[in-house]
Amino acid sequence: MSCRLVLLMVIVVGVGGCAQPGYHYAQGDFFHQTPNATSPTPDETAQQRQAQLDEARAQAAWQVVLRKAEGHGYRLVTNFNDLLLDGKQLANDNAKIMLTAFYRKDGSNEYIYPTQYDAYQGTNGFPILTDDAQRPLREYFMSALCVQMGCRAAVGGHMTMCRHLNLLLANYPPMPCLNVEVVIQ
C-alpha cells in the first residue's frame, strides 16, 4: 500500500499511517499544521522580562539626555521631513536642534539621512558641517561603517546656511545645513 493510499485512509478513517506528526484532519479541509502551543520556559520568561526592563531603562536614560539637551537650548526634531521642509526658516532663526539620523560622507560633502537605506543609496540627504563637532564624533564618522554604509548618530547643532564648494554648483544659492557641535548621549 503506498503512502498516498494511507493518507486517503487518514482522511476517511482518521488512521495515522504516513501522515506527518503535528498534522490533523479538519472538517472541509485536508491537513492543517497543529500550532506548537508550548508555554515559554522560565528562562525565556526571565529573558523577556529582562529585555523589557533593559528597554525601559534605556528609554528613561534617553529622556534624561533629552531633558539635558533641551536645557542647553536644543529642540528635538523627530520628523526628518520637518528638517527638509523647514530648514531655511530654522537656519534663519539660527535654531539649535538635535536629532537621530544616519551619517554618510560623499566625497568632500557630509550628509545625514532619515534611514540607513537612504544613507547607503545617497538619497534624501541633508547637508551637515562637522568642523566644529567634538573630536570623538568626528573620529566615529571616519569609521569604515560610516564611510561605506552610513552610521547612526544622535547629534545636536545649530542650523545655518551653507554654500556649495563644488564648482559645478557654485552658482546655486546657499542652502540650509546643520552645523553639528555635539553628540547627544
C-alpha positions in Angstrom: 0.0 0.0 0.0 1.5 3.3 -1.0 1.8 6.3 1.3 -0.7 8.2 -0.8 -3.3 5.5 -0.2 -2.6 5.6 3.5 -3.1 9.4 3.5 -6.5 8.8 2.0 -7.3 6.4 4.8 -6.3 9.1 7.2 -8.8 11.5 5.7 -11.5 8.9 5.5 -10.9 6.9 8.6 -8.6 9.1 10.7 -5.8 6.5 10.9 -2.2 7.8 11.1 -0.1 5.9 8.5 2.3 8.2 6.6 0.9 11.5 7.9 3.4 13.8 9.4 3.2 14.3 13.2 1.6 17.6 14.1 -1.0 17.4 11.3 -4.7 16.7 11.7 -7.8 16.5 9.6 -10.4 19.3 9.9 -13.9 19.3 8.5 -13.9 20.6 5.0 -10.1 20.8 4.7 -7.4 18.3 4.4 -4.3 18.8 6.6 -3.6 21.7 8.9 -0.5 22.3 11.0 -1.2 22.0 14.6 0.3 25.0 16.3 3.0 24.2 18.8 1.3 25.6 21.9 4.1 25.2 24.3 4.3 27.8 27.0 7.6 29.7 27.4 10.1 28.2 29.8 11.0 30.0 33.0 14.3 31.1 31.4 12.5 32.5 28.3 10.1 34.4 30.6 13.0 35.8 32.6 14.8 36.8 29.4 11.7 38.6 28.2 11.3 40.4 31.5 15.0 41.4 31.4 14.7 42.7 27.9 11.6 44.8 28.9 13.5 46.2 31.9 16.5 47.0 29.7 14.3 48.8 27.2 12.6 50.7 30.0 16.0 51.7 31.4 17.2 52.8 28.0 14.1 54.9 27.4 14.4 56.5 30.8 18.1 57.3 30.2 17.3 58.8 26.8 14.6 61.0 28.4 17.2 62.3 30.8 19.6 63.0 27.9 16.8 64.8 26.0 15.9 67.0 29.0 19.6 67.9 29.5 20.0 68.8 25.8 16.7 70.8 25.9 18.2 72.6 29.0 21.0 73.7 26.7 18.6 75.1 24.2 18.4 72.2 21.7 15.0 71.4 20.2 14.3 67.8 19.3 13.4 67.2 15.6 11.6 63.9 15.4 10.4 64.0 11.8 13.2 64.3 9.2 10.8 65.9 6.8 10.4 68.8 9.2 14.2 69.4 8.7 13.8 69.2 4.9 10.7 71.4 4.7 11.6 74.0 7.5 15.3 74.0 7.1 15.5 77.5 5.7 13.4 79.0 8.5 15.4 77.1 11.1 18.6 78.4 9.6 17.2 82.0 9.6 16.4 81.6 13.3 19.8 80.0 13.9 17.9 77.3 15.7 19.7 74.7 17.9 18.3 71.3 17.1 19.0 67.7 18.0 18.1 64.6 16.0 18.9 61.0 15.4 19.8 60.2 11.8 22.3 58.3 9.7 25.6 60.0 8.7 27.5 59.3 5.5 30.2 61.2 3.7 30.0 61.6 -0.1 33.3 62.9 -1.4 34.0 66.1 0.5 30.3 66.6 1.4 28.7 65.2 4.5 25.1 64.4 4.9 22.6 63.0 7.3 19.8 60.7 6.2 16.5 59.6 7.7 17.2 55.8 7.2 20.3 53.7 6.7 18.9 52.6 3.3 18.8 56.3 2.3 22.3 56.8 3.5 23.5 53.8 1.5 21.7 54.9 -1.6 22.6 58.6 -1.1 19.0 59.8 -1.3 17.1 62.3 0.8 20.2 63.6 2.4 20.5 66.8 4.4 23.9 68.6 4.4 25.9 69.0 7.6 29.2 70.5 8.7 31.3 68.7 11.3 34.3 71.0 11.6 33.0 72.2 15.0 31.9 68.8 16.2 33.6 67.1 19.2 36.7 65.0 18.3 35.2 61.6 19.3 32.2 62.2 17.0 34.5 63.2 14.0 36.5 60.1 14.7 33.4 58.0 14.8 32.3 59.5 11.4 35.6 58.4 9.9 35.0 54.7 10.7 34.6 52.3 7.8 31.0 51.6 8.6 30.1 55.3 8.4 32.0 55.8 5.2 30.7 52.8 3.4 27.1 52.2 4.7 26.2 55.1 6.9 26.1 55.0 10.6 23.5 56.1 13.2 24.2 59.2 15.3 22.3 61.3 17.7 23.7 64.8 17.2 23.0 68.4 18.2 24.0 71.6 16.4 22.7 74.9 15.0 21.1 75.4 11.7 22.9 77.8 9.3 23.1 78.5 5.5 25.8 76.8 3.5 27.4 77.5 0.2 28.3 74.8 -2.3 32.0 74.1 -2.6 31.6 72.1 -5.8 32.5 74.3 -8.7 29.6 72.9 -10.8 27.2 74.0 -8.1 28.9 77.3 -7.1 26.2 79.5 -8.7 23.4 77.9 -6.7 22.0 79.9 -3.8 23.0 78.9 -0.2 21.1 76.1 1.3 20.2 75.2 4.9 22.5 72.8 6.7 23.2 71.6 10.2 26.5 72.7 11.9 27.0 69.7 14.2 28.6 70.5 17.5 27.8 67.7 20.0 26.8 64.1 20.1 23.7 63.5 22.2 24.4 60.7 24.6 
